[in-house]
Amino acid sequence: MRICRQCQCEMVEGFDVKVEGAGYGIKIAEGIGIFANRIEKPKVAICPECGEISLYIENTDKISKSK
Ligand SMILES: [Zn+2]
């Protein structure tokens, strides 16, 4: 469960990210260029009270914690 940073309401999770007009969505990657290590497609949580949105990924196992 995610809590809105603005009003501390429970956010609605699981929305997909889409770039308007392109339809490709976005991906979060680690590193630069063709060697970038794709992590995961981000999801969006939306606060039904104030409209705050929050990007997150579901699987954090792939993220290196060495940084
Ligand atoms: Zn809110």
PDB file of the backbone (N, CA, C, O) and the ligand in Angstrom, with CONECT records:
HET     ZN  A 101       1
ATOM      1  N   MET A   1       0.845  -1.195   0.000  1.00  0.00           N
ATOM      2  CA  MET A   1       0.000   0.000   0.000  1.00  0.00           C
ATOM      3  C   MET A   1       0.879   1.243   0.000  1.00  0.00           C
ATOM      4  O   MET A   1       1.865   1.332   0.732  1.00  0.00           O
ATOM      5  N   ARG A   2       0.501   2.189  -0.830  1.00  0.00           N
ATOM      6  CA  ARG A   2       1.274   3.426  -0.890  1.00  0.00           C
ATOM      7  C   ARG A   2       0.419   4.572  -0.341  1.00  0.00           C
ATOM      8  O   ARG A   2      -0.790   4.640  -0.564  1.00  0.00           O
ATOM      9  N   ILE A   3       1.076   5.445   0.366  1.00  0.00           N
ATOM     10  CA  ILE A   3       0.387   6.575   0.983  1.00  0.00           C
ATOM     11  C   ILE A   3       0.808   7.853   0.256  1.00  0.00           C
ATOM     12  O   ILE A   3       1.991   8.076   0.000  1.00  0.00           O
ATOM     13  N   CYS A   4      -0.158   8.665  -0.063  1.00  0.00           N
ATOM     14  CA  CYS A   4       0.104   9.926  -0.754  1.00  0.00           C
ATOM     15  C   CYS A   4       1.002  10.831   0.083  1.00  0.00           C
ATOM     16  O   CYS A   4       0.796  11.005   1.284  1.00  0.00           O
ATOM     17  N   ARG A   5       1.999  11.399  -0.582  1.00  0.00           N
ATOM     18  CA  ARG A   5       2.913  12.292   0.123  1.00  0.00           C
ATOM     19  C   ARG A   5       2.255  13.613   0.488  1.00  0.00           C
ATOM     20  O   ARG A   5       2.685  14.299   1.415  1.00  0.00           O
ATOM     21  N   GLN A   6       1.221  13.957  -0.242  1.00  0.00           N
ATOM     22  CA  GLN A   6       0.597  15.261  -0.033  1.00  0.00           C
ATOM     23  C   GLN A   6      -0.483  15.233   1.048  1.00  0.00           C
ATOM     24  O   GLN A   6      -0.538  16.115   1.905  1.00  0.00           O
ATOM     25  N   CYS A   7      -1.339  14.211   0.998  1.00  0.00           N
ATOM     26  CA  CYS A   7      -2.482  14.244   1.909  1.00  0.00           C
ATOM     27  C   CYS A   7      -2.618  12.961   2.740  1.00  0.00           C
ATOM     28  O   CYS A   7      -3.596  12.789   3.467  1.00  0.00           O
ATOM     29  N   GLN A   8      -1.625  12.061   2.625  1.00  0.00           N
ATOM     30  CA  GLN A   8      -1.598  10.849   3.446  1.00  0.00           C
ATOM     31  C   GLN A   8      -2.799   9.924   3.212  1.00  0.00           C
ATOM     32  O   GLN A   8      -3.150   9.133   4.087  1.00  0.00           O
ATOM     33  N   CYS A   9      -3.423  10.022   2.043  1.00  0.00           N
ATOM     34  CA  CYS A   9      -4.478   9.083   1.683  1.00  0.00           C
ATOM     35  C   CYS A   9      -3.859   7.826   1.080  1.00  0.00           C
ATOM     36  O   CYS A   9      -2.704   7.820   0.656  1.00  0.00           O
ATOM     37  N   GLU A  10      -4.661   6.762   1.054  1.00  0.00           N
ATOM     38  CA  GLU A  10      -4.209   5.547   0.391  1.00  0.00           C
ATOM     39  C   GLU A  10      -4.289   5.732  -1.121  1.00  0.00           C
ATOM     40  O   GLU A  10      -5.326   6.146  -1.639  1.00  0.00           O
ATOM     41  N   MET A  11      -3.202   5.427  -1.836  1.00  0.00           N
ATOM     42  CA  MET A  11      -3.167   5.618  -3.282  1.00  0.00           C
ATOM     43  C   MET A  11      -3.663   4.358  -3.998  1.00  0.00           C
ATOM     44  O   MET A  11      -3.582   3.253  -3.461  1.00  0.00           O
ATOM     45  N   VAL A  12      -4.170   4.540  -5.203  1.00  0.00           N
ATOM     46  CA  VAL A  12      -4.612   3.422  -6.033  1.00  0.00           C
ATOM     47  C   VAL A  12      -3.441   3.036  -6.926  1.00  0.00           C
ATOM     48  O   VAL A  12      -2.941   3.865  -7.687  1.00  0.00           O
ATOM     49  N   GLU A  13      -3.000   1.782  -6.840  1.00  0.00           N
ATOM     50  CA  GLU A  13      -1.795   1.371  -7.536  1.00  0.00           C
ATOM     51  C   GLU A  13      -2.087   0.594  -8.809  1.00  0.00           C
ATOM     52  O   GLU A  13      -3.216   0.161  -9.041  1.00  0.00           O
ATOM     53  N   GLY A  14      -1.069   0.423  -9.625  1.00  0.00           N
ATOM     54  CA  GLY A  14      -1.126  -0.525 -10.730  1.00  0.00           C
ATOM     55  C   GLY A  14      -1.418   0.064 -12.093  1.00  0.00           C
ATOM     56  O   GLY A  14      -1.651  -0.679 -13.047  1.00  0.00           O
ATOM     57  N   PHE A  15      -1.412   1.381 -12.207  1.00  0.00           N
ATOM     58  CA  PHE A  15      -1.637   1.980 -13.520  1.00  0.00           C
ATOM     59  C   PHE A  15      -0.381   1.857 -14.370  1.00  0.00           C
ATOM     60  O   PHE A  15       0.732   1.872 -13.846  1.00  0.00           O
ATOM     61  N   ASP A  16      -0.561   1.734 -15.683  1.00  0.00           N
ATOM     62  CA  ASP A  16       0.567   1.694 -16.598  1.00  0.00           C
ATOM     63  C   ASP A  16       0.970   3.099 -17.017  1.00  0.00           C
ATOM     64  O   ASP A  16       0.155   4.021 -17.043  1.00  0.00           O
ATOM     65  N   VAL A  17       2.249   3.232 -17.342  1.00  0.00           N
ATOM     66  CA  VAL A  17       2.750   4.491 -17.873  1.00  0.00           C
ATOM     67  C   VAL A  17       2.684   4.443 -19.388  1.00  0.00           C
ATOM     68  O   VAL A  17       3.163   3.490 -20.004  1.00  0.00           O
ATOM     69  N   LYS A  18       2.106   5.446 -19.981  1.00  0.00           N
ATOM     70  CA  LYS A  18       2.091   5.536 -21.436  1.00  0.00           C
ATOM     71  C   LYS A  18       2.490   6.941 -21.833  1.00  0.00           C
ATOM     72  O   LYS A  18       2.089   7.918 -21.200  1.00  0.00           O
ATOM     73  N   VAL A  19       3.282   7.032 -22.885  1.00  0.00           N
ATOM     74  CA  VAL A  19       3.639   8.337 -23.417  1.00  0.00           C
ATOM     75  C   VAL A  19       2.623   8.689 -24.485  1.00  0.00           C
ATOM     76  O   VAL A  19       2.448   7.961 -25.462  1.00  0.00           O
ATOM     77  N   GLU A  20       1.974   9.787 -24.291  1.00  0.00           N
ATOM     78  CA  GLU A  20       0.894  10.149 -25.204  1.00  0.00           C
ATOM     79  C   GLU A  20       1.403  10.304 -26.631  1.00  0.00           C
ATOM     80  O   GLU A  20       2.398  10.988 -26.871  1.00  0.00           O
ATOM     81  N   GLY A  21       0.723   9.671 -27.571  1.00  0.00           N
ATOM     82  CA  GLY A  21       1.103   9.778 -28.967  1.00  0.00           C
ATOM     83  C   GLY A  21       2.036   8.680 -29.427  1.00  0.00           C
ATOM     84  O   GLY A  21       2.009   8.301 -30.598  1.00  0.00           O
ATOM     85  N   ALA A  22       2.856   8.162 -28.538  1.00  0.00           N
ATOM     86  CA  ALA A  22       3.821   7.142 -28.930  1.00  0.00           C
ATOM     87  C   ALA A  22       3.352   5.752 -28.529  1.00  0.00           C
ATOM     88  O   ALA A  22       3.467   4.812 -29.315  1.00  0.00           O
ATOM     89  N   GLY A  23       2.830   5.609 -27.328  1.00  0.00           N
ATOM     90  CA  GLY A  23       2.326   4.329 -26.888  1.00  0.00           C
ATOM     91  C   GLY A  23       3.389   3.336 -26.491  1.00  0.00           C
ATOM     92  O   GLY A  23       3.093   2.152 -26.333  1.00  0.00           O
ATOM     93  N   TYR A  24       4.611   3.780 -26.325  1.00  0.00           N
ATOM     94  CA  TYR A  24       5.676   2.860 -25.967  1.00  0.00           C
ATOM     95  C   TYR A  24       5.815   2.665 -24.461  1.00  0.00           C
ATOM     96  O   TYR A  24       6.412   1.688 -24.011  1.00  0.00           O
ATOM     97  N   GLY A  25       5.273   3.577 -23.698  1.00  0.00           N
ATOM     98  CA  GLY A  25       5.538   3.534 -22.271  1.00  0.00           C
ATOM     99  C   GLY A  25       6.971   3.942 -22.015  1.00  0.00           C
ATOM    100  O   GLY A  25       7.676   4.329 -22.947  1.00  0.00           O
ATOM    101  N   ILE A  26       7.412   3.868 -20.796  1.00  0.00           N
ATOM    102  CA  ILE A  26       8.803   4.167 -20.489  1.00  0.00           C
ATOM    103  C   ILE A  26       9.380   3.022 -19.671  1.00  0.00           C
ATOM    104  O   ILE A  26       8.651   2.261 -19.035  1.00  0.00           O
ATOM    105  N   LYS A  27      10.683   2.918 -19.700  1.00  0.00           N
ATOM    106  CA  LYS A  27      11.352   1.895 -18.916  1.00  0.00           C
ATOM    107  C   LYS A  27      12.407   2.547 -18.038  1.00  0.00           C
ATOM    108  O   LYS A  27      12.988   3.573 -18.391  1.00  0.00           O
ATOM    109  N   ILE A  28      12.635   1.944 -16.916  1.00  0.00           N
ATOM    110  CA  ILE A  28      13.717   2.405 -16.053  1.00  0.00           C
ATOM    111  C   ILE A  28      14.938   1.529 -16.330  1.00  0.00           C
ATOM    112  O   ILE A  28      14.841   0.303 -16.296  1.00  0.00           O
ATOM    113  N   ALA A  29      16.076   2.146 -16.600  1.00  0.00           N
ATOM    114  CA  ALA A  29      17.283   1.380 -16.899  1.00  0.00           C
ATOM    115  C   ALA A  29      18.426   1.834 -16.010  1.00  0.00           C
ATOM    116  O   ALA A  29      18.457   2.962 -15.518  1.00  0.00           O
ATOM    117  N   GLU A  30      19.355   0.926 -15.824  1.00  0.00           N
ATOM    118  CA  GLU A  30      20.554   1.238 -15.046  1.00  0.00           C
ATOM    119  C   GLU A  30      21.701   1.275 -16.035  1.00  0.00           C
ATOM    120  O   GLU A  30      21.884   0.322 -16.793  1.00  0.00           O
ATOM    121  N   GLY A  31      22.478   2.345 -16.050  1.00  0.00           N
ATOM    122  CA  GLY A  31      23.533   2.470 -17.032  1.00  0.00           C
ATOM    123  C   GLY A  31      23.049   3.239 -18.249  1.00  0.00           C
ATOM    124  O   GLY A  31      21.918   3.725 -18.282  1.00  0.00           O
ATOM    125  N   ILE A  32      23.917   3.346 -19.250  1.00  0.00           N
ATOM    126  CA  ILE A  32      23.648   4.221 -20.385  1.00  0.00           C
ATOM    127  C   ILE A  32      23.787   3.435 -21.689  1.00  0.00           C
ATOM    128  O   ILE A  32      24.626   2.541 -21.798  1.00  0.00           O
ATOM    129  N   GLY A  33      22.959   3.777 -22.675  1.00  0.00           N
ATOM    130  CA  GLY A  33      23.119   3.250 -24.018  1.00  0.00           C
ATOM    131  C   GLY A  33      22.731   1.789 -24.144  1.00  0.00           C
ATOM    132  O   GLY A  33      21.922   1.281 -23.367  1.00  0.00           O
ATOM    133  N   ILE A  34      23.316   1.113 -25.135  1.00  0.00           N
ATOM    134  CA  ILE A  34      22.887  -0.249 -25.448  1.00  0.00           C
ATOM    135  C   ILE A  34      23.269  -1.242 -24.363  1.00  0.00           C
ATOM    136  O   ILE A  34      22.749  -2.357 -24.330  1.00  0.00           O
ATOM    137  N   PHE A  35      24.177  -0.846 -23.471  1.00  0.00           N
ATOM    138  CA  PHE A  35      24.562  -1.753 -22.398  1.00  0.00           C
ATOM    139  C   PHE A  35      23.721  -1.554 -21.153  1.00  0.00           C
ATOM    140  O   PHE A  35      23.926  -2.210 -20.132  1.00  0.00           O
ATOM    141  N   ALA A  36      22.792  -0.658 -21.254  1.00  0.00           N
ATOM    142  CA  ALA A  36      21.946  -0.371 -20.103  1.00  0.00           C
ATOM    143  C   ALA A  36      21.235  -1.635 -19.648  1.00  0.00           C
ATOM    144  O   ALA A  36      20.758  -2.429 -20.459  1.00  0.00           O
ATOM    145  N   ASN A  37      21.178  -1.794 -18.394  1.00  0.00           N
ATOM    146  CA  ASN A  37      20.536  -2.944 -17.786  1.00  0.00           C
ATOM    147  C   ASN A  37      19.087  -2.586 -17.491  1.00  0.00           C
ATOM    148  O   ASN A  37      18.791  -1.853 -16.547  1.00  0.00           O
ATOM    149  N   ARG A  38      18.202  -3.109 -18.304  1.00  0.00           N
ATOM    150  CA  ARG A  38      16.796  -2.763 -18.109  1.00  0.00           C
ATOM    151  C   ARG A  38      16.279  -3.322 -16.802  1.00  0.00           C
ATOM    152  O   ARG A  38      16.445  -4.509 -16.521  1.00  0.00           O
ATOM    153  N   ILE A  39      15.688  -2.522 -16.044  1.00  0.00           N
ATOM    154  CA  ILE A  39      15.212  -2.972 -14.739  1.00  0.00           C
ATOM    155  C   ILE A  39      13.760  -3.400 -14.833  1.00  0.00           C
ATOM    156  O   ILE A  39      13.460  -4.591 -14.744  1.00  0.00           O
ATOM    157  N   GLU A  40      12.906  -2.506 -15.001  1.00  0.00           N
ATOM    158  CA  GLU A  40      11.502  -2.905 -15.100  1.00  0.00           C
ATOM    159  C   GLU A  40      10.674  -1.720 -15.559  1.00  0.00           C
ATOM    160  O   GLU A  40      11.045  -0.561 -15.372  1.00  0.00           O
ATOM    161  N   LYS A  41       9.551  -2.042 -16.158  1.00  0.00           N
ATOM    162  CA  LYS A  41       8.616  -1.009 -16.507  1.00  0.00           C
ATOM    163  C   LYS A  41       7.995  -0.443 -15.232  1.00  0.00           C
ATOM    164  O   LYS A  41       7.484  -1.193 -14.400  1.00  0.00           O
ATOM    165  N   PRO A  42       8.038   0.861 -15.083  1.00  0.00           N
ATOM    166  CA  PRO A  42       7.448   1.432 -13.876  1.00  0.00           C
ATOM    167  C   PRO A  42       5.926   1.383 -13.892  1.00  0.00           C
ATOM    168  O   PRO A  42       5.297   1.388 -14.951  1.00  0.00           O
ATOM    169  N   LYS A  43       5.369   1.337 -12.731  1.00  0.00           N
ATOM    170  CA  LYS A  43       3.924   1.430 -12.561  1.00  0.00           C
ATOM    171  C   LYS A  43       3.618   2.770 -11.894  1.00  0.00           C
ATOM    172  O   LYS A  43       4.506   3.445 -11.376  1.00  0.00           O
ATOM    173  N   VAL A  44       2.361   3.125 -11.923  1.00  0.00           N
ATOM    174  CA  VAL A  44       1.959   4.401 -11.359  1.00  0.00           C
ATOM    175  C   VAL A  44       0.901   4.183 -10.282  1.00  0.00           C
ATOM    176  O   VAL A  44      -0.013   3.376 -10.452  1.00  0.00           O
ATOM    177  N   ALA A  45       1.031   4.892  -9.202  1.00  0.00           N
ATOM    178  CA  ALA A  45      -0.020   4.953  -8.191  1.00  0.00           C
ATOM    179  C   ALA A  45      -0.602   6.358  -8.202  1.00  0.00           C
ATOM    180  O   ALA A  45       0.126   7.341  -8.341  1.00  0.00           O
ATOM    181  N   ILE A  46      -1.908   6.443  -8.055  1.00  0.00           N
ATOM    182  CA  ILE A  46      -2.583   7.744  -8.100  1.00  0.00           C
ATOM    183  C   ILE A  46      -3.371   7.955  -6.819  1.00  0.00           C
ATOM    184  O   ILE A  46      -4.060   7.052  -6.345  1.00  0.00           O
ATOM    185  N   CYS A  47      -3.265   9.136  -6.271  1.00  0.00           N
ATOM    186  CA  CYS A  47      -4.070   9.485  -5.105  1.00  0.00           C
ATOM    187  C   CYS A  47      -5.457   9.921  -5.572  1.00  0.00           C
ATOM    188  O   CYS A  47      -5.578  10.870  -6.347  1.00  0.00           O
ATOM    189  N   PRO A  48      -6.502   9.236  -5.108  1.00  0.00           N
ATOM    190  CA  PRO A  48      -7.853   9.599  -5.558  1.00  0.00           C
ATOM    191  C   PRO A  48      -8.347  10.907  -4.943  1.00  0.00           C
ATOM    192  O   PRO A  48      -9.355  11.457  -5.388  1.00  0.00           O
ATOM    193  N   GLU A  49      -7.662  11.396  -3.948  1.00  0.00           N
ATOM    194  CA  GLU A  49      -8.100  12.635  -3.282  1.00  0.00           C
ATOM    195  C   GLU A  49      -7.540  13.875  -3.962  1.00  0.00           C
ATOM    196  O   GLU A  49      -8.285  14.798  -4.290  1.00  0.00           O
ATOM    197  N   CYS A  50      -6.221  13.897  -4.174  1.00  0.00           N
ATOM    198  CA  CYS A  50      -5.619  15.137  -4.671  1.00  0.00           C
ATOM    199  C   CYS A  50      -4.980  14.983  -6.041  1.00  0.00           C
ATOM    200  O   CYS A  50      -4.547  15.972  -6.632  1.00  0.00           O
ATOM    201  N   GLY A  51      -4.912  13.748  -6.563  1.00  0.00           N
ATOM    202  CA  GLY A  51      -4.357  13.571  -7.897  1.00  0.00           C
ATOM    203  C   GLY A  51      -2.855  13.413  -7.946  1.00  0.00           C
ATOM    204  O   GLY A  51      -2.289  13.312  -9.035  1.00  0.00           O
ATOM    205  N   GLU A  52      -2.201  13.387  -6.821  1.00  0.00           N
ATOM    206  CA  GLU A  52      -0.757  13.138  -6.777  1.00  0.00           C
ATOM    207  C   GLU A  52      -0.457  11.790  -7.436  1.00  0.00           C
ATOM    208  O   GLU A  52      -1.151  10.807  -7.178  1.00  0.00           O
ATOM    209  N   ILE A  53       0.567  11.740  -8.278  1.00  0.00           N
ATOM    210  CA  ILE A  53       0.956  10.446  -8.819  1.00  0.00           C
ATOM    211  C   ILE A  53       2.349  10.076  -8.340  1.00  0.00           C
ATOM    212  O   ILE A  53       3.178  10.937  -8.045  1.00  0.00           O
ATOM    213  N   SER A  54       2.579   8.787  -8.271  1.00  0.00           N
ATOM    214  CA  SER A  54       3.836   8.279  -7.779  1.00  0.00           C
ATOM    215  C   SER A  54       4.283   7.138  -8.684  1.00  0.00           C
ATOM    216  O   SER A  54       3.521   6.201  -8.925  1.00  0.00           O
ATOM    217  N   LEU A  55       5.514   7.211  -9.185  1.00  0.00           N
ATOM    218  CA  LEU A  55       6.060   6.136 -10.004  1.00  0.00           C
ATOM    219  C   LEU A  55       6.760   5.130  -9.103  1.00  0.00           C
ATOM    220  O   LEU A  55       7.446   5.506  -8.152  1.00  0.00           O
ATOM    221  N   TYR A  56       6.582   3.850  -9.408  1.00  0.00           N
ATOM    222  CA  TYR A  56       7.285   2.830  -8.634  1.00  0.00           C
ATOM    223  C   TYR A  56       7.467   1.598  -9.512  1.00  0.00           C
ATOM    224  O   TYR A  56       6.797   1.452 -10.534  1.00  0.00           O
ATOM    225  N   ILE A  57       8.362   0.725  -9.114  1.00  0.00           N
ATOM    226  CA  ILE A  57       8.477  -0.569  -9.778  1.00  0.00           C
ATOM    227  C   ILE A  57       8.164  -1.655  -8.768  1.00  0.00           C
ATOM    228  O   ILE A  57       8.381  -1.496  -7.566  1.00  0.00           O
ATOM    229  N   GLU A  58       7.645  -2.770  -9.286  1.00  0.00           N
ATOM    230  CA  GLU A  58       7.172  -3.812  -8.387  1.00  0.00           C
ATOM    231  C   GLU A  58       8.293  -4.730  -7.915  1.00  0.00           C
ATOM    232  O   GLU A  58       8.279  -5.216  -6.784  1.00  0.00           O
ATOM    233  N   ASN A  59       9.258  -4.960  -8.794  1.00  0.00           N
ATOM    234  CA  ASN A  59      10.309  -5.899  -8.448  1.00  0.00           C
ATOM    235  C   ASN A  59      11.615  -5.159  -8.176  1.00  0.00           C
ATOM    236  O   ASN A  59      12.327  -4.785  -9.108  1.00  0.00           O
ATOM    237  N   THR A  60      11.920  -4.953  -6.925  1.00  0.00           N
ATOM    238  CA  THR A  60      13.127  -4.203  -6.586  1.00  0.00           C
ATOM    239  C   THR A  60      14.341  -5.114  -6.430  1.00  0.00           C
ATOM    240  O   THR A  60      15.432  -4.642  -6.112  1.00  0.00           O
ATOM    241  N   ASP A  61      14.160  -6.415  -6.653  1.00  0.00           N
ATOM    242  CA  ASP A  61      15.294  -7.344  -6.531  1.00  0.00           C
ATOM    243  C   ASP A  61      16.386  -7.064  -7.555  1.00  0.00           C
ATOM    244  O   ASP A  61      17.563  -7.329  -7.312  1.00  0.00           O
ATOM    245  N   LYS A  62      15.972  -6.514  -8.726  1.00  0.00           N
ATOM    246  CA  LYS A  62      16.934  -6.324  -9.802  1.00  0.00           C
ATOM    247  C   LYS A  62      17.796  -5.084  -9.607  1.00  0.00           C
ATOM    248  O   LYS A  62      18.737  -4.853 -10.367  1.00  0.00           O
ATOM    249  N   ILE A  63      17.487  -4.310  -8.620  1.00  0.00           N
ATOM    250  CA  ILE A  63      18.214  -3.063  -8.431  1.00  0.00           C
ATOM    251  C   ILE A  63      19.448  -3.305  -7.584  1.00  0.00           C
ATOM    252  O   ILE A  63      19.379  -3.856  -6.485  1.00  0.00           O
ATOM    253  N   SER A  64      20.568  -2.884  -8.119  1.00  0.00           N
ATOM    254  CA  SER A  64      21.795  -3.082  -7.372  1.00  0.00           C
ATOM    255  C   SER A  64      21.840  -2.091  -6.223  1.00  0.00           C
ATOM    256  O   SER A  64      21.598  -0.896  -6.398  1.00  0.00           O
ATOM    257  N   LYS A  65      22.149  -2.603  -5.064  1.00  0.00           N
ATOM    258  CA  LYS A  65      22.182  -1.749  -3.876  1.00  0.00           C
ATOM    259  C   LYS A  65      23.606  -1.329  -3.556  1.00  0.00           C
ATOM    260  O   LYS A  65      23.885  -0.841  -2.461  1.00  0.00           O
ATOM    261  N   SER A  66      24.503  -1.517  -4.508  1.00  0.00           N
ATOM    262  CA  SER A  66      25.908  -1.227  -4.254  1.00  0.00           C
ATOM    263  C   SER A  66      26.236   0.242  -4.431  1.00  0.00           C
ATOM    264  O   SER A  66      27.359   0.659  -4.150  1.00  0.00           O
ATOM    265  N   LYS A  67      25.265   1.048  -4.896  1.00  0.00           N
ATOM    266  CA  LYS A  67      25.569   2.456  -5.122  1.00  0.00           C
ATOM    267  C   LYS A  67      25.418   3.276  -3.852  1.00  0.00           C
ATOM    268  O   LYS A  67      25.638   4.487  -3.870  1.00  0.00           O
TER     269      LYS A  67
HETATM  270 ZN    ZN A 101      -3.285  12.934  -2.058  1.00  0.00          ZN2+
END
